[in-house]
Amino acid sequence: MPSIRSILVSSLVGLVHAGTLILVALTLGYSIGPSEYTSFGVGWRYGGLVVVAAVPVWLVLRSRIVTPLLVLVLTTSYVLGMELTPPGPIFRDVAELERLAEPTGIIVVENGLYIVRYMLNASVWTVGFLFLGLVEYTVRTGWKRLPAVPSPISLVSIPASREQAVGIATVGGVLHAVVMLWFALRLGLTVSGEFGWLL
């Protein structure tokens, strides 16, 4: 499939994917509408849901790499299934759980938040899909029993040269470090000492 057409098709699938998840989440009562976030927040969260679906579809159309798309379908099905099957999300005020006399306005969600977590971590899923695609590409290129990739990726030769292997490993390591640091900061982890962040 021509490059522009595959980008358009994968972007359309990404938009449908994001729209479906956001519509279901809003219907269930989650506060994830555009008014809940800054412009950057809307772009990051909504755009992440588009990209996380567009990348696996693009890999299928571009190079017939199918594993990321299969995992995307399984992941999205699991998220929607957990949200839509009984008992579904239950919203409770903390006062009800703590037996307080007055409502606190702090809401706890039971049996839910699957779509919200998926949306917040879409960038992590996207990186995972890319590396899963790289693994499939490597296996199909190196193992003759499997069908070869019809349009090899010029940036990655199998077997890879030493420089390519070091480059790919470095990029993977840096992405992993950035994602783990991001998770740590989101969880409020603090590190004391001058060299703490180097760990």
N, C-alpha and C positions, 0 to 999 in steps of 0.2 A: 504494500500500500504506500502511495506517495507520502513524503514526509509531512506536508501541510495537512493533508487529509487525516493522517493518523493522529496528529496533534489535535485537530478539531474534534474528531470522534472521541478521543480519550478525554478531552476537556468537557465535552457534552456528558459523557458518562460520569465524570467527576461532579458536574453540577447537579445531575439527577441524584447521585449518591448523597451529596451534601444536603440538597433540598429535602429529600425523603427523611433523613435522620433529624434534621432541624424541625421539620413539620411534626414528626412523631414526638420529639422532645417537647415542643410547645404544646401539643395536644395533651400530653401527660401532665403538664403544669410546671415544667422546669423554666426557670427564669434565665433563658439564654437568648432572648431577643436582642436585636441590634442596639436598643437603648440601654442595655445592661453593660455595654463595654465601650471603651474608647475606639476611635477609628482604627488604631493599630490592633486593638484586641479583636475587633470584628474581622479584620483582614487575616489575622493569625489563626483565629478559631475557624471561621467559615472557609477561608482559603485552604486551611489545612485539611478540612474534610473533602475539598475538591481535589487537591493534589494527591492525597493518600489513595484515592480511587483512580485518578488519571494515570499515575505512574505505572501500576500493573497492567492497565489496558494498553498503554503505549508500548510497554515491553512485549506484549502479545502481538500487536500490530506491526511493530518494528522488527522484532527478531524471533517471534514465535516462542518466547520464553513464557511458560504458562504457570509455573509454581507460585509466583507472587499473586497472580489473579485468583488462583484456587484458595490461597490463604486469606486473601481479601474477602472472598465470598463467604468462607467459613467464619471469619471474624465478624463481619457485618451481620451475618445470620444469627450468630450467637448473641451479639449485642441487642438486636431487635427482638430476638426470641425471649431473652431475659426481661426485657422491658414490657413486652406485650402479653406474656403468659401470666396467669394468675399466680400470686396475688397482685402483682404490679407494684409500682412505687407507692409508698404510704408516707404522707407528710404529717409530721407531728411537731408541736411546739415543745421546746425543752421543758416548759412548765408542766406539761402533762406527764413527761417521763420522770421528772424530779418531784412531782406532787406539790408544785408551788401554787399559791393562791392566784397570782396574776400572770397573764401571758407575758412571755419575754420577747416575743418577736423573732426569736432564734429558732429556725426550722431545721429539723433533722429528717433526713429521708431514709426510709427503710426499704429494702428490696428494690433498689433503683440506682440511679446515677451512672448506669452503664454507658449511655450515649454521651453524657457529660465528660466522663473520664476518657472515652474514646476520642472525643473532640479535642480535649486538652493535650492528649498524647499523640495526636495525628502525625506530628513531625517525627516522632520516634518510630511509629509504624512505617512511615515512608522510608526512612533510612533502612529499617529492617527488610522491607520489600526489595529495595535496591540491592542489598547484600545477598538476599536469597536468590534474586535473579542472577547475580554474579556467580553464585555457587552452581546454579543450574547450567549457566553458560559454560562454566569450566568443566563440569561433569560431561555435558553433551559434546563438548569439543574434544575432550580427551578420551572418552570411552566410546569406542566404535560400535558397540551394541545398541546404543541409543541413537535416535535420529539427530543428525547434525543441525546446528543452527543455520538456517538458509542464508542469512546475511550477517556474516561475522562482524564484530565490532572492531574497528581498526585500532582503537586505543588499547585493546587488550589482546595480546597474542598468547596462545597456549602451545607449549609451555611458555610462561612469562620469563622475560629476561630478569636478571638480578635487580636491575634498576626499577623495572615495572613492579616486581614483587615488593620491593622496599617501599615504593611510592604508594601502592594500594594498601599495604599494611600500615603505613604512616597515616594515610587519610582515615582509614578505619579506626585506628587508635585515637586520633585527634577527635573524630566525631564521637566516639565512645566517651572520651574524657569530658567533652563539652556537655553531652547529654547527662552524664552522671553528676557533673557539677551543677547543672541546671536543676536536676531533681533535688540535690542536696540543698540548694538555696531555697527552692520552693518549700521544702520541709523544715526550713529554719535552722539548718545545721550551721554551727559556727565552729571555727577552728582557731585555737590559740597558737601563738608562736610564729616566728618570722617565716618559716618554711612550711607551715601547715598546709597551704594551698597546693604546694608542689606534690603532696601525697595524693 
